[in-house]
Amino acid sequence: MSLMFVLMVVVFVLGYTAIALEHPLKVDKAASALIIGSLCWVVYILGAEEILSLDFSPAWKLFTSTHGGAHGDHAIHEFIVESEIIHHFGEISEILFFLLGAMTIVEVVDQNQGFKVITDRIKTTKKVKLLWILSFLTFFMSALLDNLTTTIVLVALLRKLIDDKETRWLFASMVVLAANAGGAWSPIGDVTTIMLWIGGQVTTLKIIEGVMLPSLVCMVVPLTIVSLRMKGDVTRPELTDNRADYTTASQRVFMLVIGLAGLLSVPVFKTVTHLPPYMGMLLALGIIWVISEIMLKDESKEMQSKLKVTAILNKVDIPTVLFFLGVLSAVAALQSAGHLTLLAQYLDEKLGNVYLIDLAIGVLSSIVDNVPLVAGAMGMYPIDEAGANGYMAHFVQDGLFWEFLAYTAGTGGSILIIGSAAGVAAMGLEKIDFIWYLKRISWLAIAGYLAGAACYYLIGGMFLH
């Protein structure tokens, strides 16, 4: 085994540890992520000759086959710098621009006090009742929008409903669990289900039919456990002078409606145009921006300084976006070099059971981003022709393997706070501590994950296939 190949893993593990220990080290996780995101590629290109000679990288095999068996320093440089980095950073930028657009739209609605329309209608202060209302709201919103956008919206809502930081962290964590569960059964609810849907592994009605109930169980089990231990009321935050009503009721309703309409238009835009979701999100942001400018043209300078989108952009959480960039960049390097392919092959050889492979991928998705893991599985297991018998029958379109993969990859990321886009967004927005989540939420996520998997095995595996 190549020393540089192993060194890439060591760099990733050390960086991951620094991210997990963000608070004890007092180093922002975005800084650690950017370092490993860059260093993984540095180690990769410095040791490229020996790393690629191991023949673990499917991307390198494809590159050499399409370039007439290219080899040597020039070919390696062209492969990594001009092909792989541009390819992976193109995919990463789609996520980052989507995230930036969604966060900005939510912030615009928030600054215009749009969420007050909803919070004013949630009268209950009972912790348990509020938790169930918000969890089910998250579950179904996540299926309609996606788990990332829904989490951003709900965390913004929580700030208006709960004053105590520890209680808000708990509610935000349960929102992450509900958002990931809600995204798993919808073809547009999570990046991985979108990939499987576009790739033809699953179809809309079948994924809803097969995965909705296990996903609901995945949310309800931890929700029930928390409810049995939770007592008392939440304390609403007091409005300070600068947070008092400074917008009219009609303005608040209007901004909430166009904000949610903008977010909801993204899956429709993608379906109609077949363009990436981030382009729909940026279009929605641009339209909302223009509407906001027109509305504010006759307002006072004080109101303009508070509500203009250019001012609101200063409030958008850029460190979270940079954290995404670093982590996804590091994972992309491991994918390009062949580490993830090697891992997928190991799982196939050692487990050899579709349920166990999918469960393992789900758990791994809490550590390594689920997108390349699902991409690796899609590459390893091509869709088998209908009519296949025995083990291979699980790999036909809407086969057991693909449906269960949608569930495990979608919900397994909840086990760790940085295991899903929703978790990372909540962590960035609420500054949730990694170790706090690990101690208090991870075991709940595991309980829900296994309960939903058992539900799929008993109902989906036995009766739907």
Summary of the structure (lengths in Angstrom):
residues: 465
radius of gyration: 22.7
end to end distance: 41.6
largest distance: 71.3
contacts: 1666
relative contact order: 0.15
helix: 78%
strand: 0%
